[in-house]
Amino acid sequence: MNILWDFDGTLFDTYPAYTENLYKVLNGTVAREDIYRELKISATHAFNHFKLTDEQIKEVKKLNLELPPTSIKPFPDVEKILRFANKNVIMTHKERQPVLDILQYYGFEKYFVEIVTVENGYPRKPDPTSYQYLHDKYDLDIAIGDRELDLIPAKKIGLVSCMYQGNCEVADFQINDYDDFFKVVKLNR
């Protein structure tokens, strides 16, 4: 099985730390649960929804880049799937260095044959260009993400998709816990 992974909210539980940073920048004027909900759609969506200024956006991004790997944890049981897969790849809009720092801190870098980040210059999701590149190179079987935005490009290129901790119409499979992955996800390959 060859798997395409989203990073934030799929491999690693980054949203609590991102929520806290946005909460700080908004001076506590918005409830954390509201911030979390909007961030789960996308960071750009949240910035627009809360009407952040350019300076506030820069501050949030700076705070997020400064997060130590210890403040971001991998989801329980995700490593079982990483170990099982023949090849794992990541497609994320994060910067490369923080992704590498977190993967290295947890010893996960060995599981990935390629990581595509914002520095690669592909159009943002839901554009399927980056997914097509990775699929052409690694003959992917499935894409796993925590937002519909992560799964739309998979569907556009004919990949099976799995929604982690959420619901959406484009997902072929939905799981809330990685311990259920092998019980729920069945691929015909």
N, C-alpha and C positions, 0 to 999 in steps of 0.2 A: 504494500500500500504506500503510495506517494501522496503526501499531504501538504497543502498550502495552508498556512496559518496566518491569521491576523495576530498582532502583538498585544496592543492595549485591550484589556477586558476579555481576552481570549486565552492567551498563554499566561499573562501576568495580570494581577488585580491592581491595576494602576489608577482606576477611577477614584477610590477614596482619597489618595494623595492629591490628585488633580482637583478634586472637589474642594479639598481643604485650601489649596492655593488660590482657587478662584474665590472662595469664601473670604479669604484674607484681602484680596484685591478689591472685593466689593464691600469691604469694611463690615462684614457681618449683616448686611442689609437684606440678604436673601437667604432663605432656609437652605441648609445643606442638601436636603432631599430634593428640592427643586433644582438646585445646581446639578446634582448627580443625574437626574432625569434628563436634563437638557444636554449634558455632556455625552450621555449615552447615544444621543442622536448623532452628534459630531461636535468637535470643539468650535468649529466655525459657526455652527448653528447656535451654540450656547453664547458665543461672543455677540452674535447679532441679537439673540433673544434678550440678553441682559443689557444691550446697548453699550458695550464697552468702548471706550475711546482707544485710539491707536496706542497711547501710552499704557493703558491698562492691559491691553493685549500683549504688548512687549513684556510687561512685568509678569504676567501669568506664564508666558513662554519661558522667561528667564528662571522663574521659580521652579517650573517643571524640569528644566534642564539641570538644575542644581540638586534635584532629589537624589539622595544616596540610594544605591541598590537595596540597602536594608529596609527602606520604606516601601518597597514594592515586592510583593511575594508571588511566586508561581501558584496557580490554582492547584488544589489537592488532586492528586492522581493524574495530572497532565503528563507527568514524566513516563508513566506506563505506556501511554500512546506514542510518545516520542521514541521510546525504546523499541516499540513494536514496528514502527514504520520503516520501510526500506529507505525512503528519502523524505526529509522535511525541508520546506522552504518557508520563508516569512515574507509577506508583503505588508509594509507599514508606511505610514506617512511621517513617522518619527525620524529624527536624525539618527544616523548610523551609530555614532559613538555611545550615546546612552543605551541603545539596544545592546551593543556589544558588551558594555560594562555590566549590564544586568545579567545577560546570558553567562558571562564569564564568572560573575560572583556566585551564581548558583550551579556552575559547572554544566550548563546546558548548551554551550557553543558547539560541542562535539556532535550534537544531534542535527545540525543544519548544514546543508550543502550550499545554500545560497540565501542571502538576505537582501531584499530589495527595499530601499528606503527612499525618502524624499530626495536625497542626493542623486539618485539614478535618473531623475528628471521625467519620469512617466507622469501622465495626467492623473489627477486624483480620482479615487474611487467615487462613483461607480463606473468610471471608464474602465473597460476590460483590457486595455493594452498591456499593463504589467502582468496580469493574470495569464494572458495569451503567451507572452514571452516565457514565463515560467512553465506553463503547460507544454509549450513546444519543446523546451529544453529537457524537462523531467518527466513527461508523460504522467501528469497528475491524475489522481483518482477522486480526490475530494478537497473541498475548501471548507475551513472551519472559521467562523467568526461570531462575534457577539452582537452585531448590528446588521440590519437589512442591507446597509451600505456595503458591507463586506461580502455579502452573498449574491447581490445583483450581478457583479462582473463574472462570478462563477457560472451563473445560469446563462449569461450571454454567450459564453464560450462552450457551453454544454457539459460543465463539470457538475458532479453531485455536490450538494451543499449541506452543511450541518450548522444549525444555530445553537450557540452555547448561551445558556441562561437568558433566553428570550423567545419570542414567537414572531414569526413572519411568514407570509404566504409563499415566498420564494424558496424557503428551506425544505429540503427533502427529508431531513431528520432534525429533531430538536432534543437537546439534552440539557439538564440542569446540573449534572454532576458527571465528571469524567469517568467515574467508576462505572457508569452506565453505558459508556461508549460502545463497548463490544456487544452488549445486549441489544442495543437499539440500532446501531449503524450496520447495515448489511449491503455489501457491494457485490455486484455481479461482474466479476472480472476473472 
